[in-house]
Amino acid sequence: MKIAAPAGDVLNLITTAAYAEEEAVVDGAFNAKSSAEKSGDKIVKITTERVDPSRGPNGKPIKDKKEKSIVTSDWDIEKMRSNWSTKVPGMEKLVKISGSTWIEADGAGACRLCEKGSVSIGLPLVGDIIAKGIADDIKKGFPEKIKLIEKKLKK
């Protein structure tokens, strides 16, 4: 998705704990708490503990049922790339969500935020339906993430 801001500015914003918390809420989390750790000048690890709506067998969020998850994102600052994974405590063997996010320069003063990932839910009959619901919601949330990034960078 194209962002009307330089790649370096976007990278500096999205590799902060404060941004990760706001992004989680834009994604549909009830709340989130993040921390960021630096390892030298090249790596930033962001860990976000989220409370999201649980999912029904149809893949749709259940607004009055909560589920905790932990998203860990390891950013390589030089490459402007992150590998991330999501754990749902107690369901690590059933729920597998992971992927990569990266930033590419796209002309003067603009960039592209790219993401590729996979969702697998190891439940017979309904696992694929739930995984598709999660993936669809992630995709639907991209425009809101772009709006959040552009708004934060204008301040």
N, C-alpha and C positions, 0 to 999 in steps of 0.2 A: 504494500500500500504506500502510495506516495505521500510524503510529508513536506510541507513548505518550510523547511529549516535545514541548515547544514548538518551533515552526518555526525560530526563531532559534538555539536550541541545536543542532538538527540541522544547520543551515546552517554554523555555526561548526565543527562536527566534520567534515563531509564535504568541506569546502574546505581540508583539510590534506593534505600529502604523506603523512604517516603513515597516515591513514585510506585514502587511495588505494591504498597498498601492501597493506594488510590486505584491502581490498575485492577487489583483483585475485586474491589467494590464495583468498578465499572463492568467487570466480568460477571457480576451477579452474586458475589460473596456477601454474606450478612456483615462480616467484619474480617479484618486481617491485621496481623502484626508481623513486621519484617525486620530483619537485621542484615547488615552488609559487612562483610569482612574483606579487607584487602590483603593480598599476598604480593608484596613488592609493588611495582608500577604496572604490572601486566594482567593481573587476575583480580576479579571481584566476584565473590561468592555471595549471592543473595538468597536468604532463606525466608520464606513466607509461610506462616501458619494461618490457614484460612478456615472459616466456618461458612460452608455453602449449604444451599438447599440439597437435601438428598434427592435421589432419582427413583421414580417409580418404574415398574416393568415396561412401561411404554416409552421410557427414556426422558420423560418430561420432569422438570423440577417439582418437588413437593415443598411448597413454601413453608409449611409448619413443621417440617422434619429436618433437623440439622445433621450435617456430616462434617467432620474435621478432615483436613488434608494438609500436607506439607509440600510446598513447591520449592525445589532447590535449583538455582540457576547459576552456572559457572561461566562468567564472562571472560573471554580473552579480549582485553582492551585493544591490543594491537590489530587483531583481526576483525574487531567489531562483531564478534560472534559469541553466542551463548549456547551451551548444551544444558537442557533443563529436564527435570523429571518431577513427577508428582507421586507422593505416597499417600495412601489412605490407611492410617494406622489400624492394624488388625486385619486388613484386607490386601496386604502386599502381594500375596500369591495370586489373587483374583484380578486386581485392578492394576493395569500397567499403562501409564500415560507418560510420554516422553517426546522430546523433539529438539529442534534448534531454532534459534532466532538470530537474525543477522541484519546488519545495516549496510546498504550500498549507496555511495554517492550517486546522485541523479541530476546532473547539471548544476549550475551555479545556485547555491543557496537552497538546494533541495536534496532529498534522499528518499530511499525506499526502505521501509521496514518489512522484512520478509520472515515468514515463519513456516516451518514444516514439522509435522508431528504425527504421532500415532496414538490411538486409544484402543485398548483391548480389555474387555471385561470377561473373565473366565466363568461365566454362568451359563449353563445349558438353556437353550431356547430364548432367553431374554438378554443375554450378554451383548450380542451384536446390536440389538435395538437400543440399549442403554448407551453403548459406546457411540453409536451414530448420533444420539441426542446430545451427548457431550461435545462431540466434534462439531456438530451444527451450531451449537451455542457459542463455541469458541470463534467460529468463522463469522457469525452474526455480530459478535462484539468488536471486531476489528475497526469499523468506522468510529465507534465510541472511543477506542483507544487513541486513534489518530486525533480526534477532537481534543482529548485530554492532553496529549503531548503538545499540540499546537497552542492550546490555551496556557499551559504551564510555561512554555517558552516565550510567550508574549509578555509575561509579567516582568 
